[in-house]
């Protein structure tokens, strides 16, 4: 409970400025819609009949762990060169599960070159002004809620990423 309160205070700016009143943002902070500070992508669907290009490794839900990745069991799928930007991941991208445990997420640290992501994963690439760790902690704290609320919160969060 203390950890969740501390996280809330951090997001409200109360840890750095004791003069902040409820409902106010600290001086210099800006309220932004997620789509204003990031770009998100729901990834490529595996379709053996229509996939052309070069085989590349890709992440699935099962490869994403909280704060890390299990990379010993990777599959490959064909990607065209023109799909590299859209479905590729780079250092600092936040990868979020939609399936399995919705909201489970990790930050890509560049472990494997030319890594791609596949359907039930979302890639969120934040602007330089935003610390991706904060969003990871937010998602991680949501899993401490009762299951029905945590799942709803994470699915709502993922939906908002894609629709903003």
Backbone as CSV, one residue per row, in Angstrom:
resi,resn,N_x,N_y,N_z,CA_x,CA_y,CA_z,C_x,C_y,C_z
1,UNK,0.826,-1.186,0.000,0.000,0.000,0.000,0.884,1.269,0.000
2,UNK,1.949,1.237,0.810,2.859,2.377,0.875,3.483,2.644,-0.491
3,UNK,3.880,1.562,-1.166,4.521,1.687,-2.474,3.587,2.365,-3.478
4,UNK,2.299,1.968,-3.466,1.328,2.567,-4.376,1.110,4.043,-4.050
5,UNK,1.068,4.375,-2.760,0.917,5.778,-2.357,2.116,6.598,-2.807
6,UNK,3.292,6.038,-2.631,4.515,6.715,-3.033,4.538,6.954,-4.541
7,UNK,4.113,5.958,-5.319,4.059,6.092,-6.772,3.068,7.187,-7.161
8,UNK,1.915,7.211,-6.498,0.918,8.246,-6.787,1.486,9.631,-6.474
9,UNK,2.136,9.779,-5.328,2.736,11.066,-4.974,3.787,11.478,-6.007
10,UNK,4.547,10.513,-6.489,5.569,10.823,-7.496,4.920,11.356,-8.763
11,UNK,3.827,10.709,-9.205,3.144,11.160,-10.414,2.451,12.505,-10.191
12,UNK,2.014,12.764,-8.967,1.352,14.034,-8.651,2.348,15.152,-8.396
13,UNK,3.639,14.834,-8.296,4.656,15.840,-8.065,4.869,16.194,-6.605
14,UNK,4.223,15.470,-5.706,4.315,15.801,-4.286,5.652,15.403,-3.664
15,UNK,6.404,14.555,-4.325,7.708,14.167,-3.775,8.756,15.247,-4.008
16,UNK,8.569,16.030,-5.036,9.562,17.053,-5.362,9.114,18.449,-4.975
17,UNK,7.826,18.624,-4.674,7.316,19.944,-4.338,6.194,19.805,-3.319
18,UNK,6.461,20.137,-2.079,5.482,19.974,-0.995,4.349,20.989,-1.077
19,UNK,4.484,22.019,-1.916,3.447,23.037,-2.044,2.378,22.674,-3.068
20,UNK,2.499,21.521,-3.693,1.523,21.106,-4.695,0.227,20.722,-3.997
21,UNK,-0.867,21.281,-4.482,-2.188,20.974,-3.926,-2.837,19.884,-4.766
22,UNK,-3.775,19.157,-4.158,-4.487,18.107,-4.899,-5.103,18.675,-6.166
23,UNK,-4.952,17.969,-7.248,-5.519,18.377,-8.525,-4.642,19.330,-9.328
24,UNK,-3.574,19.819,-8.745,-2.665,20.711,-9.450,-1.430,19.961,-9.929
25,UNK,-0.822,20.463,-10.978,0.462,19.937,-11.428,1.563,20.855,-10.923
26,UNK,2.716,20.303,-10.616,3.836,21.158,-10.203,4.243,22.100,-11.331
27,UNK,4.862,23.206,-10.958,5.328,24.183,-11.944,6.274,23.502,-12.935
28,UNK,6.066,23.745,-14.213,6.911,23.173,-15.249,6.412,21.823,-15.776
29,UNK,5.423,21.227,-15.102,4.863,19.964,-15.571,3.739,20.247,-16.544
30,UNK,3.496,19.298,-17.414,2.450,19.445,-18.416,1.640,18.153,-18.477
31,UNK,0.339,18.293,-18.517,-0.534,17.138,-18.694,-0.596,16.851,-20.185
32,UNK,-0.279,15.624,-20.576,-0.237,15.287,-22.001,-0.972,13.981,-22.255
33,UNK,-1.586,13.909,-23.390,-2.190,12.660,-23.847,-1.050,11.763,-24.310
34,UNK,-1.169,10.494,-24.032,-0.096,9.566,-24.362,0.343,9.677,-25.820
35,UNK,-0.598,9.849,-26.720,-0.283,9.965,-28.136,0.529,11.201,-28.488
36,UNK,0.563,12.181,-27.576,1.360,13.388,-27.810,2.830,13.184,-27.451
37,UNK,3.117,12.173,-26.626,4.495,11.959,-26.163,5.052,10.594,-26.577
38,UNK,4.308,9.871,-27.406,4.786,8.557,-27.835,4.154,8.167,-29.162
39,UNK,4.742,7.151,-29.753,4.172,6.511,-30.940,3.997,5.039,-30.582
40,UNK,2.831,4.488,-30.913,2.551,3.099,-30.561,2.237,2.298,-31.807
41,UNK,2.458,0.997,-31.703,2.194,0.100,-32.824,1.717,-1.246,-32.295
42,UNK,0.606,-1.720,-32.821,0.194,-3.102,-32.603,0.841,-3.881,-33.725
43,UNK,1.424,-4.992,-33.398,2.345,-5.621,-34.334,1.749,-6.555,-35.358
44,UNK,2.619,-7.109,-36.166,2.271,-7.903,-37.337,1.633,-9.230,-36.970
45,UNK,0.611,-9.560,-37.705,-0.092,-10.821,-37.552,0.663,-11.903,-38.333
46,UNK,0.839,-13.037,-37.731,1.497,-14.146,-38.408,0.552,-14.718,-39.456
47,UNK,0.954,-14.668,-40.717,0.143,-15.150,-41.830,1.092,-15.777,-42.836
48,UNK,1.281,-17.070,-42.726,2.280,-17.760,-43.549,2.040,-17.619,-45.043
49,UNK,0.787,-17.491,-45.469,0.494,-17.402,-46.903,0.919,-16.068,-47.504
50,UNK,0.785,-14.994,-46.739,1.053,-13.666,-47.291,2.387,-13.065,-46.844
51,UNK,3.098,-13.732,-45.974,4.366,-13.185,-45.508,5.470,-13.415,-46.520
52,UNK,6.115,-12.312,-46.892,7.263,-12.397,-47.783,8.385,-11.583,-47.155
53,UNK,9.573,-11.794,-47.608,10.705,-11.054,-47.069,11.705,-11.987,-46.406
54,UNK,12.521,-11.413,-45.557,13.595,-12.136,-44.890,13.143,-12.591,-43.506
55,UNK,13.565,-13.816,-43.148,13.244,-14.315,-41.812,13.963,-13.486,-40.750
56,UNK,13.200,-13.042,-39.761,13.731,-12.259,-38.639,13.145,-12.816,-37.347
57,UNK,13.908,-12.750,-36.254,13.360,-13.192,-34.965,12.310,-12.187,-34.481
58,UNK,11.315,-12.702,-33.774,10.298,-11.811,-33.224,9.900,-12.254,-31.815
59,UNK,9.410,-11.289,-31.059,8.943,-11.548,-29.706,7.463,-11.894,-29.725
60,UNK,7.088,-12.814,-28.833,5.693,-13.166,-28.592,5.390,-12.842,-27.136
61,UNK,4.116,-12.968,-26.739,3.745,-12.736,-25.336,4.620,-13.539,-24.392
62,UNK,4.869,-14.775,-24.746,5.620,-15.676,-23.870,7.059,-15.202,-23.636
63,UNK,7.576,-14.380,-24.532,8.953,-13.872,-24.392,9.057,-12.650,-23.474
64,UNK,7.919,-12.018,-23.187,7.930,-10.805,-22.368,7.733,-11.175,-20.903
65,UNK,8.632,-10.697,-20.062,8.559,-10.868,-18.612,8.507,-9.470,-18.010
66,UNK,8.078,-9.365,-16.774,8.151,-8.063,-16.121,9.614,-7.653,-16.043
67,UNK,9.932,-6.525,-16.595,11.281,-5.942,-16.565,12.310,-6.706,-17.386
68,UNK,11.921,-7.607,-18.254,12.919,-8.315,-19.049,12.288,-9.215,-20.099
69,UNK,13.140,-9.963,-20.770,12.696,-10.814,-21.868,13.324,-12.191,-21.755
70,UNK,12.565,-13.209,-22.111,13.067,-14.579,-22.222,13.391,-14.783,-23.696
71,UNK,14.666,-14.899,-24.014,15.102,-14.916,-25.415,15.632,-16.274,-25.876
72,UNK,15.439,-17.308,-25.079,15.928,-18.637,-25.456,14.974,-19.397,-26.371
73,UNK,13.771,-18.877,-26.594,12.756,-19.584,-27.376,12.120,-18.620,-28.383
74,UNK,12.911,-18.140,-29.321,12.410,-17.187,-30.307,11.975,-17.890,-31.581
75,UNK,10.928,-17.379,-32.184,10.489,-17.851,-33.493,10.949,-16.839,-34.528
76,UNK,10.816,-17.220,-35.803,11.141,-16.304,-36.891,9.932,-16.170,-37.805
77,UNK,9.833,-15.013,-38.438,8.761,-14.728,-39.370,9.362,-13.871,-40.479
78,UNK,8.750,-13.891,-41.629,9.242,-13.101,-42.757,8.761,-11.653,-42.649
79,UNK,9.702,-10.743,-42.827,9.414,-9.310,-42.819,10.045,-8.696,-44.056
80,UNK,9.297,-7.820,-44.714,9.843,-7.070,-45.825,10.650,-5.897,-45.267
81,UNK,11.582,-5.398,-46.064,12.415,-4.274,-45.627,11.557,-3.074,-45.234
82,UNK,10.474,-2.835,-45.995,9.612,-1.678,-45.712,8.865,-1.826,-44.381
83,UNK,8.835,-3.028,-43.789,8.157,-3.251,-42.515,9.095,-3.072,-41.308
84,UNK,10.370,-2.886,-41.576,11.353,-2.802,-40.491,11.055,-1.702,-39.491
85,UNK,10.733,-0.525,-39.962,10.455,0.599,-39.067,9.197,0.336,-38.242
86,UNK,8.165,-0.128,-38.896,6.881,-0.312,-38.202,6.924,-1.429,-37.161
87,UNK,7.529,-2.553,-37.471,7.487,-3.711,-36.581,8.790,-3.969,-35.837
88,UNK,9.805,-3.152,-36.110,11.078,-3.306,-35.416,11.048,-2.654,-34.049
89,UNK,11.953,-3.101,-33.190,12.083,-2.475,-31.880,13.515,-1.997,-31.703
90,UNK,13.628,-0.902,-30.973,14.938,-0.311,-30.729,15.130,-0.097,-29.227
91,UNK,16.339,0.183,-28.863,16.701,0.446,-27.481,15.729,1.449,-26.859
92,UNK,15.139,1.085,-25.725,14.242,1.984,-25.003,12.768,1.795,-25.293
93,UNK,12.420,1.008,-26.310,11.002,0.775,-26.590,10.366,-0.008,-25.450
94,UNK,9.147,0.378,-25.089,8.380,-0.353,-24.088,7.508,-1.353,-24.831
95,UNK,7.643,-2.634,-24.490,6.868,-3.698,-25.125,5.813,-4.141,-24.118
96,UNK,4.531,-4.089,-24.526,3.420,-4.379,-23.625,2.583,-5.527,-24.184
97,UNK,2.273,-6.495,-23.321,1.424,-7.632,-23.708,-0.045,-7.230,-23.718
98,UNK,-0.741,-7.684,-24.738,-2.194,-7.559,-24.765,-2.823,-8.893,-24.390
99,UNK,-2.186,-9.968,-24.802,-2.689,-11.299,-24.481,-1.953,-11.863,-23.282
100,UNK,-2.376,-13.042,-22.836,-1.739,-13.674,-21.682,-2.027,-12.890,-20.428
101,UNK,-1.070,-12.107,-19.975,-1.251,-11.207,-18.834,-1.252,-9.778,-19.371
102,UNK,-2.447,-9.228,-19.680,-2.493,-7.883,-20.264,-1.783,-6.864,-19.393
103,UNK,-0.955,-6.066,-20.033,-0.230,-5.028,-19.325,1.179,-5.412,-18.926
104,UNK,1.494,-6.711,-18.959,2.865,-7.133,-18.631,3.798,-6.445,-19.619
105,UNK,4.883,-5.878,-19.104,5.713,-5.044,-19.975,7.184,-5.092,-19.579
106,UNK,8.005,-4.729,-20.545,9.450,-4.641,-20.325,10.018,-3.629,-21.312
107,UNK,11.163,-3.083,-20.956,11.854,-2.120,-21.812,12.958,-2.852,-22.565
108,UNK,12.948,-2.717,-23.882,13.934,-3.381,-24.727,15.294,-2.713,-24.555
109,UNK,16.301,-3.522,-24.305,17.653,-3.011,-24.063,18.609,-3.344,-25.204
110,UNK,18.064,-3.737,-26.362,18.886,-3.975,-27.542,19.644,-5.279,-27.527
111,UNK,19.127,-6.279,-26.845,19.835,-7.549,-26.692,20.121,-8.242,-28.019
112,UNK,19.220,-8.130,-28.992,19.378,-8.792,-30.291,19.063,-7.766,-31.382
113,UNK,19.908,-7.701,-32.394,19.704,-6.790,-33.519,18.521,-7.247,-34.371
114,UNK,17.861,-6.306,-35.003,16.766,-6.572,-35.950,15.611,-7.357,-35.346
115,UNK,15.380,-7.220,-34.049,14.258,-7.907,-33.405,12.957,-7.228,-33.833
116,UNK,11.940,-8.053,-34.013,10.611,-7.583,-34.394,9.617,-8.032,-33.319
117,UNK,8.394,-7.557,-33.443,7.337,-8.005,-32.535,6.139,-8.464,-33.342
118,UNK,5.360,-9.307,-32.722,4.254,-9.965,-33.404,2.945,-9.719,-32.674
119,UNK,1.865,-9.903,-33.298,0.488,-9.528,-33.013,0.086,-9.110,-31.608
120,UNK,0.081,-9.905,-30.608,-0.505,-9.520,-29.320,0.430,-8.671,-28.464
121,UNK,1.406,-8.057,-29.087,2.315,-7.150,-28.387,2.170,-5.739,-28.957
122,UNK,2.335,-4.786,-28.077,2.324,-3.383,-28.473,3.708,-2.809,-28.207
123,UNK,4.154,-2.009,-29.131,5.412,-1.303,-28.944,5.072,0.165,-28.718
124,UNK,5.614,0.729,-27.645,5.421,2.152,-27.369,6.798,2.795,-27.353
125,UNK,6.956,3.773,-28.215,8.226,4.494,-28.332,7.979,5.932,-27.865
126,UNK,8.548,6.265,-26.712,8.308,7.568,-26.101,9.256,8.624,-26.649
127,UNK,8.784,9.877,-26.619,9.644,11.010,-26.920,10.761,11.054,-25.889
128,UNK,11.829,11.728,-26.217,12.980,11.821,-25.315,12.634,12.499,-23.993
129,UNK,11.572,13.309,-23.982,11.208,14.045,-22.772,10.519,13.167,-21.726
130,UNK,10.183,11.952,-22.088,9.431,11.071,-21.190,10.295,9.890,-20.772
131,UNK,10.284,9.575,-19.502,11.009,8.413,-18.986,10.105,7.182,-19.096
132,UNK,10.477,6.249,-19.952,9.658,5.060,-20.185,9.493,4.214,-18.918
133,UNK,10.440,4.317,-17.994,10.360,3.539,-16.751,9.115,3.892,-15.955
134,UNK,8.676,5.153,-15.998,7.490,5.549,-15.248,6.263,4.779,-15.724
135,UNK,6.130,4.591,-17.028,4.977,3.871,-17.551,5.063,2.391,-17.222
136,UNK,6.269,1.873,-17.220,6.465,0.479,-16.810,6.048,0.295,-15.355
137,UNK,6.465,1.215,-14.483,6.099,1.126,-13.066,4.591,1.274,-12.878
138,UNK,3.992,2.137,-13.670,2.536,2.315,-13.605,1.826,0.996,-13.926
139,UNK,2.230,0.366,-15.008,1.611,-0.904,-15.389,1.880,-1.978,-14.342
140,UNK,3.085,-1.992,-13.836,3.444,-2.988,-12.834,2.646,-2.790,-11.548
141,UNK,2.407,-1.561,-11.165,1.631,-1.315,-9.945,0.171,-1.706,-10.132
142,UNK,-0.337,-1.627,-11.350,-1.734,-1.986,-11.610,-1.992,-3.468,-11.371
143,UNK,-0.981,-4.290,-11.514,-1.180,-5.730,-11.325,-1.421,-6.088,-9.863
144,UNK,-1.160,-5.162,-8.949,-1.400,-5.402,-7.526,-2.876,-5.210,-7.168
145,UNK,-3.631,-4.633,-8.081,-5.065,-4.457,-7.853,-5.759,-5.798,-7.971
146,UNK,-6.984,-5.905,-7.431,-7.737,-7.147,-7.664,-7.807,-7.437,-9.160
147,UNK,-7.736,-8.693,-9.532,-7.591,-9.124,-10.921,-8.534,-8.430,-11.891
148,UNK,-9.818,-8.354,-11.565,-10.756,-7.773,-12.537,-10.449,-6.307,-12.800
149,UNK,-9.965,-5.562,-11.783,-9.635,-4.153,-11.983,-8.310,-3.986,-12.713
150,UNK,-7.336,-4.796,-12.359,-6.024,-4.702,-12.989,-6.134,-4.987,-14.483
151,UNK,-6.862,-6.042,-14.831,-7.004,-6.409,-16.241,-7.717,-5.292,-17.010
152,UNK,-8.794,-4.744,-16.420,-9.532,-3.662,-17.063,-8.652,-2.440,-17.245
153,UNK,-7.890,-2.091,-16.222,-7.004,-0.930,-16.281,-5.964,-1.092,-17.376
154,UNK,-5.339,-2.259,-17.441,-4.294,-2.498,-18.441,-4.865,-2.529,-19.848
155,UNK,-6.017,-3.160,-20.030,-6.629,-3.204,-21.363,-7.049,-1.807,-21.781
156,UNK,-7.594,-1.031,-20.840,-7.973,0.346,-21.134,-6.750,1.160,-21.514
157,UNK,-5.653,0.973,-20.813,-4.405,1.680,-21.094,-3.921,1.345,-22.500
158,UNK,-3.905,0.066,-22.821,-3.461,-0.367,-24.152,-4.371,0.201,-25.221
159,UNK,-5.680,0.165,-24.988,-6.642,0.693,-25.957,-6.389,2.186,-26.169
160,UNK,-6.131,2.912,-25.083,-5.890,4.356,-25.202,-4.618,4.664,-25.970
161,UNK,-3.611,3.829,-25.836,-2.374,4.026,-26.607,-2.696,4.005,-28.091
162,UNK,-3.505,3.051,-28.489,-3.752,2.844,-29.916,-4.780,3.797,-30.509
163,UNK,-5.636,4.373,-29.672,-6.700,5.192,-30.223,-6.449,6.680,-30.095
164,UNK,-5.402,7.068,-29.405,-5.125,8.492,-29.218,-4.473,9.051,-30.453
